[in-house]
Amino acid sequence: MKALSFERALLSQLDGAQRLVLSPGQKLIVLSDLHMGNGGSRDDLIRNESLLLDMLEGYYLRDGWILVLNGDVEELQRFKLPDIRKRWERLYSIFDRFAERGAFYKIIGNHDEELRDEREYPYPLLDALRVETPSLPLFVYHGHQVSQLFVKYNRFVRVFLRYFLTPLGIRNKSVSKDRRKRFFVERRIYEFSRRNGLVSVLGHTHRPLFESLSNFDFIKFEMERLCRQYPLAEGSEKTAIAADVLLLRKELKKIKRKDRRKSLLNSLYGDELLVPCVFNSGCAISKKGITTLEIDTERISLIYWFTSGQEKKYVRRGSYSVESLEGTARRRVVLNSDRLDYIRARIELLA
């Protein structure tokens, strides 16, 4: 899809997006890519089912958060909606409780686009959501809109997956599993957001991004920060910093082994100054937990939820503050957080 063609269509969707004005004290969570299935061995959400239910019901619903589901919630490219609704009845009941108090927004992705044809689907469906904060608006949309395959031919993809690949037990090789395609999507949305001076909050690629930083970029910045702290530290603190840097170096090598192509290791912004215009909540089906974005009137934060003993190594041994969900083995970590007025300043000055 030519850049100008997708850009006009996407800008039109964003211009017509429903608005959510955040008031002081209000907080929202952006959660994407649940890929709810029929409960069988091909249902990718099964592994994180209890973690997802606990965090939604025991933390966000309890404390009055707004829930924004950013696409690919139901896996309709492989399963039928009645089977999904039957298997995930408790999860839908939690969605209902958010919706009953006007705190539920559901955005369409390429895997659940078929919901548009469901006359009795209980929730309004959005292409995008404009979240208004005192500092700047945030545009929440799934991200598949920049790929011609999913815009023009998504129905054919669904038929092929449901009736040919799934019966044969072949998993869908989605954008999230193809590093080249994932980089293409992220790079295209970064350039689009930078040109238009807006903040895009995505899902689709399953890869968490904070201020346009991939995990590879973030680790390099984190190592630099720790190196600056090291000369000023003493005793056990200095030892801990050295251990964290060593762990991050190992994590960096592991990413390099996975992404051997040099182009995939480059940051989204190349040699330009970083413009923090792209955020991605990740997904709910990671083997090590769930990532989300939390937003209030002043800050945006990348959050990692996991079950004690199953977390990522860099979190377990790093300097992150871990919060426990009372009465459970669920843990919440703030991986990164920044002020929205700072993000606005960088966009105004650099974009």
N, C-alpha and C positions, 0 to 999 in steps of 0.2 A: 504493500500500500504506500503510495507516494506521501511524503511528509505533509504537504499542504492539504491533501485530501483528508487524511485522518485528523489533522489539526482543526480544520473547519468543523468537522462532525463532532469532535470532542468538545470544542469550545461551545458549540450549540447546546450540547448536553449539560455542560457546566453552567452556562448562562440560565438554563431553565431548571436548575437543580432546586429541590426543596431546601428551605433555609431552617437551620436550627440555631437560635440565638442563645448562647450560654450566659446565664446570669451568675453573679458571684455566689460561690458555694456549690454550683452545679459541676458535675464531673461525668465524663463519658469514657467508655472503653470501646476501642475498635478491635473487632475480632473477625478474622477472615479464614476462608478455606477449611471448613469443617469436613466437607466431603462425606456427609452422612449417607450410609448405605443401608443394606438390609440385615445387618448383623452377622453376616457370614464371614468367611475367611478373607473375602475381597473388600470388606468394609474397613477403610483405613482409620476411622475414628475410634474403633473398638479399643485400641491400646491406651487411649487417653480418656476413655469414657468417665471413669470415676473422678479423675483429676478435673476434668471440665465441669462436671456437675457440682463438685465441691467448691470450685473457685467462683462459679457463677452464682450459686445459691447461697454459699456461706460467706461471701465477701462482697461481690458487686450488687447483688439484689438486696442483701441485708442492709448495706450502707447507702442505698438510694442512688446508685449510678444509672446513667443512661447507657443502653446497650445498642451499638451499631454493628450489624453483621455485614461485612463488606465482600459479599459475593462467594460463589461456590459453596454454599451452605449445604444444600442437598446435592448428592451425586447423581444427577438425572441422566448423565451420559451413559451410565452403566446399570442403573436400577430404576424401578418404577416407584412413583411417589407414594401409592398406598402402602407398599412394603416398607418404605422409609418411615412413614408416619407411624406405622404400627410398632416398628422396632424402637423408635426414639420418642416414645410417648412422654416419658418423664422430661426429656429435654424440651420438647414442645410446650409442656406445662410451665416450665420456667420462662420460656419466651412469652407465654400468655401473661404471666405475672408482671413482666416488664411492660408489656403492651397495655395492660389494664390501667396503669398509671401514666400512660403517655410517654414512656421512656424506652421505646423500641423502634428501631429503623432497620429496614432490610433492603440491601442493595443487590442488584442482579450481577451475576458473573457468567462466564461462558458455560460452566457446568450445570447451572440451574436456570438458564434462560428459558427453558421449557415451561417454567412456572407462569409465564405470561398467558399461556393457553388454558390455565386452570381457573375456571369460573368461581369455584368455591374455596380458593386458597384464602386463609384467614387474615393475612397481613398485606398491607400496601407494599408494592414493589417499586423501587427507585432505580434510576440509572446512576444517580450521583446525589450526594448530600453536601450542602454548603454549611459548614460549621462556623458561625460568627463568634469571634472573640474580640475583646477590646483592642487587641494589637493588630490582628489580621484575620482574614477568612482562610479556612482550610477546606480544600475540596477533596471529599472522600469518594473514590470510585474504584472499581475492581482492577482495571488496568489492561484487560484484554482488548480494549477498544483500539489499541495501536497495532493490532495484528490482523491482517487481511483475512487470514484463515478463519478466525473466530467471529469476525464481523460479517463476512459474506457467506461462509460455508459451514457454519457451526452445526446446522441441522444434519448435514451429511456426515460430519464427524461423529455426531451422537448416534446415528444409525449404524455406522461402521463399528463403533465401540460396543454398543449394546448387543447387537445381533451377530457380530462376527468375532471380535477379540475376547469379550467377556465369556461367552460359552466355551471358548477354547482355553480359558484360564490365563490369557495373556494380559498383563497389566498395561494400562495406558501410559505411554511415555510422554508425559505432559511437559509443558514449558519448565516446570519446577525441576524436572530431572534432566533437562538438556541445558548445559551451562551456556552454550553459545546462544540459544534462543532466549534464555533468561537475561543474559547480558544485553542482547539486542533490545528487549522490551524495556529494561531499566534505563539504558542509554537514551532511547527515543523519548521516554517520558521525562527524563532529566532535561534534555534539550528543549522539549516542549514547555516544561514548567519554567525553565530559565528564561526563554524568549518572552514568555507572557507574564513573568513576574508574579507567579502564583505558587502556592504550596500544594502538592499532590500527596494524598495519603492512599496507599495502594494495598492490594493483596496480590493474587495471581501467581507470582513467581515463587512464593513460599519462603523467600529469603528476607529476613528482617533488615531494614535499612533505617538508619537514623541520620538526619541531616545529610542525606545523599551518600553516606558512608556505608560501604559493604563491610562485612566482617573483616576482610583482609585489610581494608583501609583503617578500620577502627583499631585493630590490633597494633598497627604501626603508630598511630597517634597515641595509643595508650602506653606503648613502650617508651615513646619520647617523653611523655608526662612523668613516668616513673624514673627515667634517667635524670630528669631535672630535680626530682625529689631526693634522689640517692645521696648526693654530696651533703645535703642538709640533715639527713637522718643519722640516728645513732643506735647502737646496740641491736636489740631484737627487731626494731623497726627497719634498720638497714638490711638485716638478714632476710626479713620478710619481703622487702622490695626486690632483692636479688633473686629470691625464689620465684616471685611473680614474673619477673622479666624472663627468667629461664623457661618458665611454663609457656609464656606467650611466644617465645622464640620457637618452641616445639610446635605450638599450634599453627604458627605461620608456615613452618616447614610442611606440616600436614596439608594445609590448604594448597601450597605450591605443588605438592605431589598429585593432588586431585585435579587442579587446574593447570595442566602443563603448558597450555597455549598462552603465550605472553599477553595476547590481547585480552584474555579473560582475567588476568591479574591486574590490569590497569584499572585505575579508579574511573568512575563514571564521567568525571569532569576532565580527564586527561591532564594537560599541563596548565589548565586555567585555575583561577582561584576558586575555592569551594563556595558554591552557593547552596545553602541548606534548604532546598526546595522539594526534596523527595523523601518521604517516609513510607516504610512498609511494615505492617504489623506481623509479617511472617505467616504462620499457620498454626492450626490446632492439631496437626497430625504428625508432628516431629517425634522421633523415637525417644528423645530425651526430655520432652515436655511441651509446653505451649508458650508462644510469644504473643504479646498484645501491645497496643499503644493506649496509653491513658492521657487524656486531655482535660484541662480545666481552663479557667479564664486567663491563667498566667503562664502555664507550663505544658510541655508535651514530654512524655516519658516512654521509653521502651522497657517493657516489663517481661520477665521470664518466670513462668510458673513450672514447678517440678515437684516430684515426690521425693522425699528424703531418701538418700542413698542411690538415686538414679539421675542425678544432675550431671551437667557437663563439667569436665575436669577443671576448666579455667574458672568456673564459678565456685567450685568446692574449695579450691586452693587460693583463689584470688582475694582481693580486699573488698569484696562486695558485702553489703549489709543484707543479711537474710532475715526475712520476716516469716513467722510461722502462723498458719491458719489454725486457730485454737481448736484443740480436740482432734486434729488430723495430722497426717504426715505430709501435708501440702506446704510448699514453701514459695514465697514470692520475693523476687529480687529486682531491683531497679538497675538495669544494665546501663542506661544512659538517660539524661534528663537535661532540658535546657529551657530558658525563658523564651516566650513567644516574641517579646519585644526585641530581644537580641536577634532572633531569626529574621524578623521584619527588617531590622537595620542592615543585616548582611545582604538581604535580597535587594533592598533599595539602593545600596551602595555598589553592589557587585554584579547584579543581574543585567 
